[in-house]
Amino acid sequence: MDVAEIDILIALAEIESNRIEIRNYYKGVYSNPAEREIKRLTSLKVFYLTEGIKVEQGGSGCIIVNDKFEYALITGKWRALGKSKWYRSKSPESFIFKYVFDNKEGQ
């Protein structure tokens, strides 16, 4: 998968999300899986646009970054491979900057 494919998938998910919004305009609470897919693909795009990062498909909406970290695309949680403790990140960009590239001093 490359950035162009991700852009196409984001556009298709936005169309589907709008359809779901229109179909459920009168409901107070409803599910919009296309909106979650947009968030997932947008996070994935950040990883593909960053130079020097190896990204592999993980399980359950996660990716493996540099064979070292597992990152959940929707929630922004991450953990070291082989560990069970999950940590939160502010954004994919901050996770990449702080932990993948190991630049803890500047934010």
NORMO-V937913 format. One record per run of one state. SS is the DSSP state (A for helix, B for strand, O for the rest). FROM is the first residue (numbers start at 1). TO is the last residue. Records with the same first field share a line. If there is no record, write none. Layout:
BEGIN
SS=FROM-TO, FROM-TO
END
This chain:
BEGIN
O=1-2, 24-32, 50-54, 58-61, 66-68, 73-76, 81-86, 89-91, 101-107
A=3-23, 33-49, 92-100
B=55-57, 62-65, 69-72, 77-80, 87-88
END
